[in-house]
């Protein structure tokens, strides 16, 4: 997973001053979430993922979003 993210981030190119930040903790909702943002233009994506995310989800994000910056982060925070 880390290799795929590193390769993706190496190809990332800044193309906008606007960003949408997403944290994919519930990666089982990846298909629905990615479909929602598929037609958003002129915005960059910063997507964080927990370390337990499967590589298949990382690959799906890279394929669907193209120019997105991905980062693995610890899941810190509280439930609301």
C-alpha positions, -999 to 999 in steps of 0.1 A, spaced: 0 0 0 28 25 9 45 20 -24 13 27 -44 7 58 -24 43 70 -28 42 65 -65 9 83 -68 21 113 -47 53 116 -68 30 122 -98 8 147 -80 8 182 -96 -8 212 -80 -35 225 -104 -58 245 -82 -60 268 -52 -91 249 -40 -89 216 -21 -113 190 -8 -100 170 21 -115 136 28 -107 110 54 -115 75 43 -120 58 76 -151 39 64 -134 26 33 -164 3 26 -181 36 14 -153 43 -11 -173 35 -42 -202 57 -32 -179 86 -20 -157 84 -51 -188 84 -74 -201 116 -57 -168 135 -63 -162 120 -98 -175 151 -116 -160 178 -95 -136 199 -115 -109 225 -108 -104 212 -73 -75 191 -58 -81 163 -34 -62 155 -2 -73 121 10 -62 106 43 -65 69 50 -61 48 82 -32 23 82 -56 -6 81 -70 4 46 -68 -25 21 -46 -20 -9 -76 -25 -31 -92 7 -17 -60 26 -23 -59 14 -59 -95 23 -64 -89 58 -51 -59 63 -74 -78 50 -104 -109 70 -98 -94 104 -87 -63 107 -108 -46 138 -94 -51 133 -57 -26 134 -28 -29 105 -4 -16 101 31 -18 74 57 -26 88 91 -34 74 125 -71 75 133 -72 100 162 -103 116 173 -135 109 190 -169 97 179 -196 124 178 
